[in-house]
Amino acid sequence: MSLPARMLLIDDDLTFCQVLARLLQRRGVEVQARHDAASALAALDEFAPEGILLDLKLGADNGLLLIRDLRERCPQARIVLATGYASIATAVDAMRRGAWNYLPKPFDIEALAQSFESPAAEAPPPDPPLDPPSLRRQGWEHVQRVLAECGGNVSAAARVLGVDRRTLQRRLAKRPVRER
């Protein structure tokens, strides 16, 4: 498995970026790290990465909304969206917006390298899940998808979902429903 020769890390966690940058540099990857959307977009003017590792939650910024701008400024780069809040809804949304792959945190360096690989053309389709997600999990993913479609605006998402804004805020404060 090979990593891109030049990578841009976009994550608001400074320690995570430092540790990952050191690991990548030991493997011969030229790395730059940015911690918000504005500095990441500015870095593309001087640093043309082959791969971009993008965090879903960038403090006040949203990684999903940043994908389109990254794609426009650096179309040759493969964008992998990494998140500690993994869900099917955000994975699908990331791919629709132009991400190359989706990587749930925590991950190791081999999983990161594999996420930048080209998918095998002759690979058979994956087997359907033996245990489909619960109704509560599907509901949580639906709320996350609607929130992403509303650009993170809780009031707009509450109107779309037909619930009170405060009810939605309480629901969002809870952790995701775990898979069995």
Secondary structure, DSSP 8 states (H G I E B T S, - for coil): ----SEEEEE-S-HHHHHHHHHHHHHTT-EEEEESSHHHHHHHTTT---SEEEEESEETTEEHHHHHHHHHHH-TTSEEEEEESS--HHHHHHHHHHT-SEEEESS--HHHHHHHTS---TT-------SS---HHHHHHHHHHHHHHHTTT-HHHHHHHHTS-HHHHHHHHHS------
